[in-house]
Amino acid sequence: MRNELGQSVDHFKRAASIAATETSATVAPKINAARDRVQPAASAARDAASQSWDSALAALTAASENVRQAGKTTRKATRKELKAERKQAQKLQKKAAKAMGRKKSRAGRLAGWALIGTAIGVGAAYVARRRREAQWDEYEPASRSGADDAAFEPMEPTAYTGSANGTATEQSKNKQEPR
């Protein structure tokens, strides 16, 4: 089995080398022709890019100087505007604080009214409950004592055997205990 696997690998290597040789023989002339056609255009583009880079760098340097000068002149106006905006923001904050204070007192009053309403509702419910209980008091028994309850408890059942005088025998009493 190893021998067959080794032969298969050898065949695969030969096939790959033949394919590479044939491909390079077919493709190499096309690649060389393309390189010969593109190389002059590539060198011309490289030369143009280097010249454009120098001119672009000079233009950017001049533009950055203009921007820096414009920033200095507008900075003065911006400081004045910032100062005015800060004052306006402080005024708005004061107004907002006053408005919050008013809303807070309104909320406090509303909470107070809610507490008062709750207290009145609880009191009314308590009074209504007491009245309802008073209506049912006349139906309650006057006294509750343990002696009256004993009369209503069921008695233990006794099993009678066929004795002459009608009493339970010892055997029947012993049978009833395991309950």
Buried (B, 14 or more C-beta within 10 A) or exposed (E): EEEEEEEEEEEEEEEEEEEEEEEEEEEEEEEEEEEEEEEEEEEEEEEEEEEEEEEEEEEEEEEEEEEEEEEEEEEEEEEEEEEEEEEEEEEEEEEEEEEEEEEEEEEEEEEEEEEEEEEEEEEEEEEEEEEEEEEEEEEEEEEEEEEEEEEEEEEEEEEEEEEEEEEBEEEBEEEEEEE
